[in-house]
Each structure stands twice: as C-alpha cells, then as structure tokens.
Amino acid sequence: MRVDLPEAEPDSAPHRREAPEENAETAPANEATGTAEAGRAAEADVAPLASEAPSAPQDTAPAAEPPDPAEAEFDAHVRAIVRAELEGALGERISANLRKIIRREVTRALNARLGE
C-alpha cells in the first residue's frame, strides 16, 4: 500500500540555517542569542489557552434516537462473522501482509535516518 502525499510548496518547507563559523570569543554570545530566538519561535507555535480562545458555538443537534434492538442484534452478528473470518486463513494473510508493510516502513525509516 502506497500513500502519495501532496508536495509541499517551496515557501512552506522548513529552512536550515547555516551556522557561521564561530571563534571562542563570539560563541557564548551567539548561543545566548540563538536560545532567545528559539524561545520566541516556540512561543509563536503555541496555541492559545482554552480560556483565551473565542467561545465555540453550542451544538444544537437533536439528541440521538435510542438504538433499535434489531440493529444491535445485526451488529453483533456482523462482529461475530468478522471475528471468525479473521481467525482463519484470511486473518493469517492480513497479518502476514501487515507485517511485511511494517518491516518495509521500519527499514525505510532507518535507512533515511542513517543516510542523514
């Protein structure tokens, strides 16, 4: 199974900032400035608290009707059939395919991380 994600616009991609060469005299000053900049950037990413957020409109949807006993019985039968199928050969195939997908994704993620 492959999921294609839309490509990010060039302006929305995170930019890496190249660090200027530092000498022993300017290193502490640059670290303090960088920490302050990082703190301001982190504060900008924080969502407002619920008390600061504008009040949401109240949900005025009517109350849900009580479930029909026949529908509940039907749902129970469907759940039992699905469980029985997943315990058999179909379940084994699904489990094997899922394990393959997980192994492939873990390998891809590790290779990407080691390639950095």
Distance bins in CASP14 RR format, pairs under 12 A and 6 or more apart:
PFRMAT RR
TARGET T0000
AUTHOR 0000-0000-0000
RMODE 2
METHOD distances of the structure
MODEL  1
1 97 0 0 0 0 1 0 0 0 0 0 0
1 98 0 0 0 0 1 0 0 0 0 0 0
1 100 0 0 0 0 0 1 0 0 0 0 0
1 101 1 0 0 1 0 0 0 0 0 0 0
1 102 0 0 0 0 0 1 0 0 0 0 0
1 104 0 0 0 0 1 0 0 0 0 0 0
1 105 0 0 0 0 0 1 0 0 0 0 0
2 101 0 0 0 0 1 0 0 0 0 0 0
2 104 0 0 0 0 0 1 0 0 0 0 0
2 105 0 0 0 0 0 1 0 0 0 0 0
2 108 0 0 0 0 0 1 0 0 0 0 0
3 101 0 0 0 0 0 1 0 0 0 0 0
3 105 0 0 0 0 0 1 0 0 0 0 0
6 12 0 0 0 0 0 1 0 0 0 0 0
7 13 0 0 0 0 1 0 0 0 0 0 0
8 14 0 0 0 0 1 0 0 0 0 0 0
14 41 0 0 0 0 0 1 0 0 0 0 0
16 116 0 0 0 0 0 1 0 0 0 0 0
17 30 0 0 0 0 0 1 0 0 0 0 0
17 34 0 0 0 0 1 0 0 0 0 0 0
17 37 0 0 0 0 1 0 0 0 0 0 0
17 38 0 0 0 0 0 1 0 0 0 0 0
17 41 0 0 0 0 0 1 0 0 0 0 0
19 26 0 0 0 0 0 1 0 0 0 0 0
19 27 0 0 0 0 0 1 0 0 0 0 0
19 30 0 0 0 0 1 0 0 0 0 0 0
19 31 0 0 0 0 0 1 0 0 0 0 0
19 33 0 0 0 0 0 1 0 0 0 0 0
19 34 0 0 0 0 0 1 0 0 0 0 0
20 26 0 0 0 0 1 0 0 0 0 0 0
20 27 0 0 0 0 0 1 0 0 0 0 0
20 29 0 0 0 0 0 1 0 0 0 0 0
20 30 1 0 0 1 0 0 0 0 0 0 0
20 33 0 0 0 0 0 1 0 0 0 0 0
20 34 0 0 0 0 0 1 0 0 0 0 0
21 27 0 0 0 0 0 1 0 0 0 0 0
21 30 0 0 0 0 0 1 0 0 0 0 0
22 28 0 0 0 0 1 0 0 0 0 0 0
22 29 0 0 0 0 1 0 0 0 0 0 0
22 30 1 0 1 0 0 0 0 0 0 0 0
22 31 0 0 0 0 1 0 0 0 0 0 0
22 33 0 0 0 0 0 1 0 0 0 0 0
22 34 0 0 0 0 0 1 0 0 0 0 0
23 29 0 0 0 0 0 1 0 0 0 0 0
23 30 0 0 0 0 0 1 0 0 0 0 0
24 30 0 0 0 0 0 1 0 0 0 0 0
26 32 0 0 0 0 0 1 0 0 0 0 0
26 33 0 0 0 0 1 0 0 0 0 0 0
27 33 0 0 0 0 0 1 0 0 0 0 0
27 34 0 0 0 0 0 1 0 0 0 0 0
28 34 0 0 0 0 0 1 0 0 0 0 0
28 35 0 0 0 0 0 1 0 0 0 0 0
29 35 0 0 0 0 0 1 0 0 0 0 0
29 36 0 0 0 0 0 1 0 0 0 0 0
30 36 0 0 0 0 0 1 0 0 0 0 0
30 37 0 0 0 0 0 1 0 0 0 0 0
31 37 0 0 0 0 0 1 0 0 0 0 0
31 38 0 0 0 0 0 1 0 0 0 0 0
32 38 0 0 0 0 0 1 0 0 0 0 0
32 39 0 0 0 0 0 1 0 0 0 0 0
33 39 0 0 0 0 0 1 0 0 0 0 0
33 40 0 0 0 0 0 1 0 0 0 0 0
34 40 0 0 0 0 1 0 0 0 0 0 0
34 41 0 0 0 0 1 0 0 0 0 0 0
34 42 0 0 0 0 0 1 0 0 0 0 0
35 41 0 0 0 0 0 1 0 0 0 0 0
35 42 0 0 0 0 0 1 0 0 0 0 0
36 42 0 0 0 0 0 1 0 0 0 0 0
36 43 0 0 0 0 0 1 0 0 0 0 0
37 43 0 0 0 0 0 1 0 0 0 0 0
37 44 0 0 0 0 0 1 0 0 0 0 0
38 44 0 0 0 0 0 1 0 0 0 0 0
38 45 0 0 0 0 0 1 0 0 0 0 0
39 45 0 0 0 0 1 0 0 0 0 0 0
39 46 0 0 0 0 0 1 0 0 0 0 0
40 46 0 0 0 0 0 1 0 0 0 0 0
46 52 0 0 0 0 0 1 0 0 0 0 0
47 53 0 0 0 0 1 0 0 0 0 0 0
48 54 0 0 0 0 1 0 0 0 0 0 0
50 56 0 0 0 0 1 0 0 0 0 0 0
65 71 0 0 0 0 0 1 0 0 0 0 0
66 72 0 0 0 0 0 1 0 0 0 0 0
67 73 0 0 0 0 0 1 0 0 0 0 0
67 74 0 0 0 0 0 1 0 0 0 0 0
67 75 0 0 0 0 1 0 0 0 0 0 0
67 76 0 0 0 0 0 1 0 0 0 0 0
68 74 0 0 0 0 1 0 0 0 0 0 0
68 75 0 0 0 0 0 1 0 0 0 0 0
69 75 0 0 0 0 0 1 0 0 0 0 0
69 76 0 0 0 0 0 1 0 0 0 0 0
70 76 0 0 0 0 0 1 0 0 0 0 0
70 77 0 0 0 0 0 1 0 0 0 0 0
71 77 0 0 0 0 0 1 0 0 0 0 0
71 78 0 0 0 0 0 1 0 0 0 0 0
72 78 0 0 0 0 0 1 0 0 0 0 0
72 79 0 0 0 0 0 1 0 0 0 0 0
73 79 0 0 0 0 0 1 0 0 0 0 0
73 80 0 0 0 0 0 1 0 0 0 0 0
74 80 0 0 0 0 0 1 0 0 0 0 0
74 81 0 0 0 0 0 1 0 0 0 0 0
75 81 0 0 0 0 0 1 0 0 0 0 0
75 82 0 0 0 0 0 1 0 0 0 0 0
76 82 0 0 0 0 0 1 0 0 0 0 0
76 83 0 0 0 0 0 1 0 0 0 0 0
77 83 0 0 0 0 0 1 0 0 0 0 0
77 84 0 0 0 0 0 1 0 0 0 0 0
78 84 0 0 0 0 0 1 0 0 0 0 0
78 85 0 0 0 0 0 1 0 0 0 0 0
79 85 0 0 0 0 0 1 0 0 0 0 0
79 86 0 0 0 0 0 1 0 0 0 0 0
80 86 0 0 0 0 0 1 0 0 0 0 0
80 87 0 0 0 0 0 1 0 0 0 0 0
81 87 0 0 0 0 0 1 0 0 0 0 0
81 90 0 0 0 0 0 1 0 0 0 0 0
82 88 0 0 0 0 0 1 0 0 0 0 0
82 90 0 0 0 0 1 0 0 0 0 0 0
82 91 0 0 0 0 0 1 0 0 0 0 0
82 94 0 0 0 0 0 1 0 0 0 0 0
83 90 0 0 0 0 0 1 0 0 0 0 0
83 91 0 0 0 0 0 1 0 0 0 0 0
84 90 0 0 0 0 1 0 0 0 0 0 0
84 91 0 0 0 0 0 1 0 0 0 0 0
85 91 1 0 0 1 0 0 0 0 0 0 0
85 92 0 0 0 0 0 1 0 0 0 0 0
85 93 0 0 0 0 0 1 0 0 0 0 0
85 94 0 0 0 0 1 0 0 0 0 0 0
86 92 0 0 0 0 1 0 0 0 0 0 0
86 93 0 0 0 0 0 1 0 0 0 0 0
86 94 1 0 0 1 0 0 0 0 0 0 0
86 95 0 0 0 0 1 0 0 0 0 0 0
86 98 0 0 0 0 0 1 0 0 0 0 0
87 94 0 0 0 0 0 1 0 0 0 0 0
87 95 0 0 0 0 0 1 0 0 0 0 0
88 94 0 0 0 0 1 0 0 0 0 0 0
88 95 0 0 0 0 0 1 0 0 0 0 0
89 95 0 0 0 0 0 1 0 0 0 0 0
89 96 0 0 0 0 0 1 0 0 0 0 0
90 96 0 0 0 0 0 1 0 0 0 0 0
90 97 0 0 0 0 0 1 0 0 0 0 0
91 97 0 0 0 0 1 0 0 0 0 0 0
91 98 0 0 0 0 1 0 0 0 0 0 0
91 99 0 0 0 0 0 1 0 0 0 0 0
92 98 0 0 0 0 0 1 0 0 0 0 0
92 99 0 0 0 0 0 1 0 0 0 0 0
93 99 0 0 0 0 0 1 0 0 0 0 0
93 100 0 0 0 0 0 1 0 0 0 0 0
94 100 0 0 0 0 0 1 0 0 0 0 0
94 101 0 0 0 0 0 1 0 0 0 0 0
95 101 0 0 0 0 0 1 0 0 0 0 0
95 102 0 0 0 0 0 1 0 0 0 0 0
96 102 0 0 0 0 0 1 0 0 0 0 0
96 103 0 0 0 0 0 1 0 0 0 0 0
97 103 0 0 0 0 0 1 0 0 0 0 0
97 104 0 0 0 0 0 1 0 0 0 0 0
98 104 0 0 0 0 0 1 0 0 0 0 0
98 105 0 0 0 0 0 1 0 0 0 0 0
99 105 0 0 0 0 0 1 0 0 0 0 0
99 106 0 0 0 0 0 1 0 0 0 0 0
100 106 0 0 0 0 0 1 0 0 0 0 0
100 107 0 0 0 0 0 1 0 0 0 0 0
101 107 0 0 0 0 0 1 0 0 0 0 0
101 108 0 0 0 0 0 1 0 0 0 0 0
102 108 0 0 0 0 0 1 0 0 0 0 0
102 109 0 0 0 0 0 1 0 0 0 0 0
103 109 0 0 0 0 0 1 0 0 0 0 0
103 110 0 0 0 0 0 1 0 0 0 0 0
104 110 0 0 0 0 0 1 0 0 0 0 0
104 111 0 0 0 0 0 1 0 0 0 0 0
105 111 0 0 0 0 0 1 0 0 0 0 0
105 112 0 0 0 0 0 1 0 0 0 0 0
106 112 0 0 0 0 0 1 0 0 0 0 0
106 113 0 0 0 0 0 1 0 0 0 0 0
107 113 0 0 0 0 0 1 0 0 0 0 0
107 114 0 0 0 0 0 1 0 0 0 0 0
108 114 0 0 0 0 0 1 0 0 0 0 0
108 115 0 0 0 0 0 1 0 0 0 0 0
109 115 0 0 0 0 0 1 0 0 0 0 0
109 116 0 0 0 0 0 1 0 0 0 0 0
110 116 0 0 0 0 0 1 0 0 0 0 0
END
